[in-house]
Every structure is written in C-alpha cells, then in structure tokens.
C-alpha cells in the first residue's frame, strides 16, 4: 500500500483530526435524519 502519500500520517495529530471530522459529519447526518423523521426540520 502507498502510505507515503497520506498526509494525515505525517501530521502530529493528523489521525485524530481526521477521526474528529468524520465523527462530526456522522453526527450531523444522524441529527438531520432524526429531525426530518420528527418533522422538526
């Protein structure tokens, strides 16, 4: 595998930053789905 071209592996906290961004997006999508089911949005 080509791990040399993955910039987040060269950053000090890159893995945790990417993980946090993915978690934030997942939470936002889940909230939108729940709000649409409850007709709040």
MIKEKOL-536135 format. One record per residue: residue number from 1; z, x, y of N, C-alpha, C, CB in turn. Coordinates in steps of 0.001 Angstrom, whole numbers, padded with zeros to 6 digits. Glycine has a CB too. Layout:
BEGIN
<r><resi>NUM</resi><n_zz>Z</n_zz><n_xx>X</n_xx><n_yy>Y</n_yy><ca_zz>Z</ca_zz><ca_xx>X</ca_xx><ca_yy>Y</ca_yy><c_zz>Z</c_zz><c_xx>X</c_xx><c_yy>Y</c_yy><cb_zz>Z</cb_zz><cb_xx>X</cb_xx><cb_yy>Y</cb_yy></r>
...
This chain:
BEGIN
<r><resi>1</resi><n_zz>000000</n_zz><n_xx>000844</n_xx><n_yy>-001183</n_yy><ca_zz>000000</ca_zz><ca_xx>000000</ca_xx><ca_yy>000000</ca_yy><c_zz>000000</c_zz><c_xx>000886</c_xx><c_yy>001242</c_yy><cb_zz>001221</cb_zz><cb_xx>-000958</cb_xx><cb_yy>000001</cb_yy></r>
<r><resi>2</resi><n_zz>-000484</n_zz><n_xx>000331</n_xx><n_yy>002323</n_yy><ca_zz>-000663</ca_zz><ca_xx>001101</ca_xx><ca_yy>003546</ca_yy><c_zz>000496</c_zz><c_xx>000827</c_xx><c_yy>004508</c_yy><cb_zz>-002020</cb_zz><cb_xx>000760</cb_xx><cb_yy>004212</cb_yy></r>
<r><resi>3</resi><n_zz>001624</n_zz><n_xx>001511</n_xx><n_yy>004300</n_yy><ca_zz>002793</ca_zz><ca_xx>001290</ca_xx><ca_yy>005139</ca_yy><c_zz>002751</c_zz><c_xx>002094</c_xx><c_yy>006432</c_yy><cb_zz>004038</cb_zz><cb_xx>001632</cb_xx><cb_yy>004373</cb_yy></r>
<r><resi>4</resi><n_zz>001799</n_zz><n_xx>002990</n_xx><n_yy>006580</n_yy><ca_zz>001729</ca_zz><ca_xx>003806</ca_xx><ca_yy>007799</ca_yy><c_zz>001283</c_zz><c_xx>002991</c_xx><c_yy>009003</c_yy><cb_zz>000779</cb_zz><cb_xx>004977</cb_xx><cb_yy>007594</cb_yy></r>
<r><resi>5</resi><n_zz>000562</n_zz><n_xx>001902</n_xx><n_yy>008777</n_yy><ca_zz>000034</ca_zz><ca_xx>001106</ca_xx><ca_yy>009884</ca_yy><c_zz>000879</c_zz><c_xx>-000128</c_xx><c_yy>010179</c_yy><cb_zz>-001383</cb_zz><cb_xx>000685</cb_xx><cb_yy>009582</cb_yy></r>
<r><resi>6</resi><n_zz>002119</n_zz><n_xx>-000139</n_xx><n_yy>009736</n_yy><ca_zz>003026</ca_zz><ca_xx>-001245</ca_xx><ca_yy>010044</ca_yy><c_zz>003994</c_zz><c_xx>-000770</c_xx><c_yy>011126</c_yy><cb_zz>003800</cb_zz><cb_xx>-001731</cb_xx><cb_yy>008759</cb_yy></r>
<r><resi>7</resi><n_zz>003741</n_zz><n_xx>-001110</n_xx><n_yy>012393</n_yy><ca_zz>004546</ca_zz><ca_xx>-000547</ca_xx><ca_yy>013485</ca_yy><c_zz>006018</c_zz><c_xx>-000930</c_xx><c_yy>013425</c_yy><cb_zz>003983</cb_zz><cb_xx>-000986</cb_xx><cb_yy>014800</cb_yy></r>
<r><resi>8</resi><n_zz>006345</n_zz><n_xx>-002119</n_xx><n_yy>012877</n_yy><ca_zz>007760</ca_zz><ca_xx>-002512</ca_xx><ca_yy>012867</ca_yy><c_zz>008607</c_zz><c_xx>-001603</c_xx><c_yy>011991</c_yy><cb_zz>007900</cb_zz><cb_xx>-003944</cb_xx><cb_yy>012390</cb_yy></r>
<r><resi>9</resi><n_zz>007998</n_zz><n_xx>-000870</n_xx><n_yy>011068</n_yy><ca_zz>008763</ca_zz><ca_xx>000051</ca_xx><ca_yy>010230</ca_yy><c_zz>009123</c_zz><c_xx>001335</c_xx><c_yy>010973</c_yy><cb_zz>007977</cb_zz><cb_xx>000388</cb_xx><cb_yy>008972</cb_yy></r>
<r><resi>10</resi><n_zz>008438</n_zz><n_xx>001622</n_xx><n_yy>012073</n_yy><ca_zz>008706</ca_zz><ca_xx>002834</ca_xx><ca_yy>012842</ca_yy><c_zz>009673</c_zz><c_xx>002584</c_xx><c_yy>014007</c_yy><cb_zz>007400</cb_zz><cb_xx>003407</cb_xx><cb_yy>013371</cb_yy></r>
<r><resi>11</resi><n_zz>009949</n_zz><n_xx>001304</n_xx><n_yy>014312</n_yy><ca_zz>010887</ca_zz><ca_xx>000984</ca_xx><ca_yy>015375</ca_yy><c_zz>012315</c_zz><c_xx>001043</c_xx><c_yy>014835</c_yy><cb_zz>010584</cb_zz><cb_xx>-000409</cb_xx><cb_yy>015973</cb_yy></r>
<r><resi>12</resi><n_zz>013265</n_zz><n_xx>001266</n_xx><n_yy>015715</n_yy><ca_zz>014656</ca_zz><ca_xx>001400</ca_xx><ca_yy>015273</ca_yy><c_zz>015182</c_zz><c_xx>000106</c_xx><c_yy>014643</c_yy><cb_zz>015545</cb_zz><cb_xx>001800</cb_xx><cb_yy>016453</cb_yy></r>
<r><resi>13</resi><n_zz>014982</n_zz><n_xx>-001013</n_xx><n_yy>015320</n_yy><ca_zz>015432</ca_zz><ca_xx>-002303</ca_xx><ca_yy>014796</ca_yy><c_zz>014248</c_zz><c_xx>-003231</c_xx><c_yy>014551</c_yy><cb_zz>016427</cb_zz><cb_xx>-002960</cb_xx><cb_yy>015764</cb_yy></r>
<r><resi>14</resi><n_zz>013111</n_zz><n_xx>-002678</n_xx><n_yy>014218</n_yy><ca_zz>011883</ca_zz><ca_xx>-003455</ca_xx><ca_yy>014071</ca_yy><c_zz>011965</c_zz><c_xx>-004537</c_xx><c_yy>013017</c_yy><cb_zz>010757</cb_zz><cb_xx>-002549</cb_xx><cb_yy>013747</cb_yy></r>
<r><resi>15</resi><n_zz>012536</n_zz><n_xx>-004208</n_xx><n_yy>011862</n_yy><ca_zz>012616</ca_zz><ca_xx>-005189</ca_xx><ca_yy>010783</ca_yy><c_zz>013449</c_zz><c_xx>-006391</c_xx><c_yy>011214</c_yy><cb_zz>013213</cb_zz><cb_xx>-004552</cb_xx><cb_yy>009516</cb_yy></r>
<r><resi>16</resi><n_zz>014580</n_zz><n_xx>-006150</n_xx><n_yy>011885</n_yy><ca_zz>015458</ca_zz><ca_xx>-007248</ca_xx><ca_yy>012295</ca_yy><c_zz>014839</c_zz><c_xx>-008064</c_xx><c_yy>013430</c_yy><cb_zz>016823</cb_zz><cb_xx>-006703</cb_xx><cb_yy>012727</cb_yy></r>
<r><resi>17</resi><n_zz>014058</n_zz><n_xx>-007409</n_xx><n_yy>014300</n_yy><ca_zz>013374</ca_zz><ca_xx>-008139</ca_xx><ca_yy>015371</ca_yy><c_zz>012346</c_zz><c_xx>-009095</c_xx><c_yy>014781</c_yy><cb_zz>012692</cb_zz><cb_xx>-007159</cb_xx><cb_yy>016354</cb_yy></r>
<r><resi>18</resi><n_zz>011537</n_zz><n_xx>-008606</n_xx><n_yy>013849</n_yy><ca_zz>010529</ca_zz><ca_xx>-009452</ca_xx><ca_yy>013210</ca_yy><c_zz>011202</c_zz><c_xx>-010581</c_xx><c_yy>012433</c_yy><cb_zz>009629</cb_zz><cb_xx>-008615</cb_xx><cb_yy>012272</cb_yy></r>
<r><resi>19</resi><n_zz>012287</n_zz><n_xx>-010277</n_xx><n_yy>011733</n_yy><ca_zz>013017</ca_zz><ca_xx>-011294</ca_xx><ca_yy>010979</ca_yy><c_zz>013578</c_zz><c_xx>-012364</c_xx><c_yy>011915</c_yy><cb_zz>014154</cb_zz><cb_xx>-010648</cb_xx><cb_yy>010167</cb_yy></r>
<r><resi>20</resi><n_zz>014098</n_zz><n_xx>-011950</n_xx><n_yy>013066</n_yy><ca_zz>014624</ca_zz><ca_xx>-012899</ca_xx><ca_yy>014043</ca_yy><c_zz>013547</c_zz><c_xx>-013793</c_xx><c_yy>014628</c_yy><cb_zz>015320</cb_zz><cb_xx>-012162</cb_xx><cb_yy>015151</cb_yy></r>
<r><resi>21</resi><n_zz>012381</n_zz><n_xx>-013217</n_xx><n_yy>014907</n_yy><ca_zz>011264</ca_zz><ca_xx>-014007</ca_xx><ca_yy>015436</ca_yy><c_zz>010818</c_zz><c_xx>-015043</c_xx><c_yy>014409</c_yy><cb_zz>010079</cb_zz><cb_xx>-013089</cb_xx><cb_yy>015823</cb_yy></r>
<r><resi>22</resi><n_zz>010709</n_zz><n_xx>-014632</n_xx><n_yy>013148</n_yy><ca_zz>010292</ca_zz><ca_xx>-015568</ca_xx><ca_yy>012100</ca_yy><c_zz>011324</c_zz><c_xx>-016677</c_xx><c_yy>011913</c_yy><cb_zz>010072</cb_zz><cb_xx>-014825</cb_xx><cb_yy>010774</cb_yy></r>
<r><resi>23</resi><n_zz>012607</n_zz><n_xx>-016347</n_xx><n_yy>011985</n_yy><ca_zz>013656</ca_zz><ca_xx>-017360</ca_xx><ca_yy>011845</ca_yy><c_zz>013622</c_zz><c_xx>-018341</c_xx><c_yy>013014</c_yy><cb_zz>015042</cb_zz><cb_xx>-016693</cb_xx><cb_yy>011753</cb_yy></r>
<r><resi>24</resi><n_zz>013391</n_zz><n_xx>-017836</n_xx><n_yy>014223</n_yy><ca_zz>013311</ca_zz><ca_xx>-018700</ca_xx><ca_yy>015401</ca_yy><c_zz>012151</c_zz><c_xx>-019677</c_xx><c_yy>015287</c_yy><cb_zz>013164</cb_zz><cb_xx>-017860</cb_xx><cb_yy>016669</cb_yy></r>
<r><resi>25</resi><n_zz>011004</n_zz><n_xx>-019197</n_xx><n_yy>014838</n_yy><ca_zz>009837</ca_zz><ca_xx>-020063</ca_xx><ca_yy>014665</ca_yy><c_zz>010104</c_zz><c_xx>-021108</c_xx><c_yy>013586</c_yy><cb_zz>008590</cb_zz><cb_xx>-019230</cb_xx><cb_yy>014305</cb_yy></r>
<r><resi>26</resi><n_zz>010736</n_zz><n_xx>-020703</n_xx><n_yy>012484</n_yy><ca_zz>011040</ca_zz><ca_xx>-021644</ca_xx><ca_yy>011404</ca_yy><c_zz>012007</c_zz><c_xx>-022728</c_xx><c_yy>011877</c_yy><cb_zz>011632</cb_zz><cb_xx>-020900</cb_xx><cb_yy>010196</cb_yy></r>
<r><resi>27</resi><n_zz>013012</n_zz><n_xx>-022355</n_xx><n_yy>012651</n_yy><ca_zz>013971</ca_zz><ca_xx>-023334</ca_xx><ca_yy>013170</ca_yy><c_zz>013283</c_zz><c_xx>-024296</c_xx><c_yy>014132</c_yy><cb_zz>015146</cb_zz><cb_xx>-022624</cb_xx><cb_yy>013876</cb_yy></r>
<r><resi>28</resi><n_zz>012414</n_zz><n_xx>-023783</n_xx><n_yy>014988</n_yy><ca_zz>011706</ca_zz><ca_xx>-024635</ca_xx><ca_yy>015946</ca_yy><c_zz>010807</c_zz><c_xx>-025639</c_xx><c_yy>015224</c_yy><cb_zz>010871</cb_zz><cb_xx>-023777</cb_xx><cb_yy>016913</cb_yy></r>
<r><resi>29</resi><n_zz>010088</n_zz><n_xx>-025194</n_xx><n_yy>014210</n_yy><ca_zz>009211</ca_zz><ca_xx>-026098</ca_xx><ca_yy>013459</ca_yy><c_zz>010037</c_zz><c_xx>-027161</c_xx><c_yy>012736</c_yy><cb_zz>008351</cb_zz><cb_xx>-025305</cb_xx><cb_yy>012445</cb_yy></r>
<r><resi>30</resi><n_zz>011161</n_zz><n_xx>-026755</n_xx><n_yy>012153</n_yy><ca_zz>012035</ca_zz><ca_xx>-027708</ca_xx><ca_yy>011463</ca_yy><c_zz>012582</c_zz><c_xx>-028745</c_xx><c_yy>012436</c_yy><cb_zz>013192</cb_zz><cb_xx>-026974</cb_xx><cb_yy>010769</cb_yy></r>
<r><resi>31</resi><n_zz>012987</n_zz><n_xx>-028315</n_xx><n_yy>013623</n_yy><ca_zz>013507</ca_zz><ca_xx>-029257</ca_xx><ca_yy>014616</ca_yy><c_zz>012435</c_zz><c_xx>-030237</c_xx><c_yy>015065</c_yy><cb_zz>014062</cb_zz><cb_xx>-028505</cb_xx><cb_yy>015824</cb_yy></r>
<r><resi>32</resi><n_zz>011214</n_zz><n_xx>-029766</n_xx><n_yy>015263</n_yy><ca_zz>010125</ca_zz><ca_xx>-030659</ca_xx><ca_yy>015669</ca_yy><c_zz>009866</c_zz><c_xx>-031702</c_xx><c_yy>014592</c_yy><cb_zz>008840</cb_zz><cb_xx>-029859</cb_xx><cb_yy>015954</cb_yy></r>
<r><resi>33</resi><n_zz>009859</n_zz><n_xx>-031285</n_xx><n_yy>013326</n_yy><ca_zz>009630</ca_zz><ca_xx>-032232</ca_xx><ca_yy>012228</ca_yy><c_zz>010743</c_zz><c_xx>-033277</c_xx><c_yy>012176</c_yy><cb_zz>009538</cb_zz><cb_xx>-031486</cb_xx><cb_yy>010880</cb_yy></r>
<r><resi>34</resi><n_zz>011991</n_zz><n_xx>-032836</n_xx><n_yy>012297</n_yy><ca_zz>013117</ca_zz><ca_xx>-033775</ca_xx><ca_yy>012253</ca_yy><c_zz>013064</c_zz><c_xx>-034729</c_xx><c_yy>013439</c_yy><cb_zz>014458</cb_zz><cb_xx>-033016</cb_xx><cb_yy>012241</cb_yy></r>
<r><resi>35</resi><n_zz>012783</n_zz><n_xx>-034209</n_xx><n_yy>014630</n_yy><ca_zz>012727</ca_zz><ca_xx>-035066</ca_xx><ca_yy>015815</ca_yy><c_zz>011607</c_zz><c_xx>-036086</c_xx><c_yy>015708</c_yy><cb_zz>012543</cb_zz><cb_xx>-034224</cb_xx><cb_yy>017072</cb_yy></r>
<r><resi>36</resi><n_zz>010465</n_zz><n_xx>-035699</n_xx><n_yy>015152</n_yy><ca_zz>009364</ca_zz><ca_xx>-036654</ca_xx><ca_yy>015015</ca_yy><c_zz>009703</c_zz><c_xx>-037731</c_xx><c_yy>013991</c_yy><cb_zz>008072</cb_zz><cb_xx>-035929</cb_xx><cb_yy>014610</cb_yy></r>
<r><resi>37</resi><n_zz>010427</n_zz><n_xx>-037384</n_xx><n_yy>012920</n_yy><ca_zz>010818</ca_zz><ca_xx>-038386</ca_xx><ca_yy>011925</ca_yy><c_zz>011821</c_zz><c_xx>-039378</c_xx><c_yy>012502</c_yy><cb_zz>011411</cb_zz><cb_xx>-037706</cb_xx><cb_yy>010689</cb_yy></r>
<r><resi>38</resi><n_zz>012681</n_zz><n_xx>-038925</n_xx><n_yy>013417</n_yy><ca_zz>013679</ca_zz><ca_xx>-039806</ca_xx><ca_yy>014019</ca_yy><c_zz>013151</c_zz><c_xx>-040484</c_xx><c_yy>015284</c_yy><cb_zz>014944</cb_zz><cb_xx>-039019</cb_xx><cb_yy>014342</cb_yy></r>
<r><resi>39</resi><n_zz>011894</n_zz><n_xx>-040234</n_xx><n_yy>015614</n_yy><ca_zz>011232</ca_zz><ca_xx>-040811</ca_xx><ca_yy>016798</ca_yy><c_zz>011917</c_zz><c_xx>-040397</c_xx><c_yy>018097</c_yy><cb_zz>011207</cb_zz><cb_xx>-042337</cb_xx><cb_yy>016698</cb_yy></r>
<r><resi>40</resi><n_zz>012474</n_zz><n_xx>-039193</n_xx><n_yy>018121</n_yy><ca_zz>013083</ca_zz><ca_xx>-038672</ca_xx><ca_yy>019338</ca_yy><c_zz>012082</c_zz><c_xx>-037890</c_xx><c_yy>020168</c_yy><cb_zz>014273</cb_zz><cb_xx>-037793</cb_xx><cb_yy>018999</cb_yy></r>
<r><resi>41</resi><n_zz>010949</n_zz><n_xx>-037580</n_xx><n_yy>019585</n_yy><ca_zz>010002</ca_zz><ca_xx>-036676</ca_xx><ca_yy>020246</ca_yy><c_zz>008629</c_zz><c_xx>-037271</c_xx><c_yy>020205</c_yy><cb_zz>009998</cb_zz><cb_xx>-035289</cb_xx><cb_yy>019591</cb_yy></r>
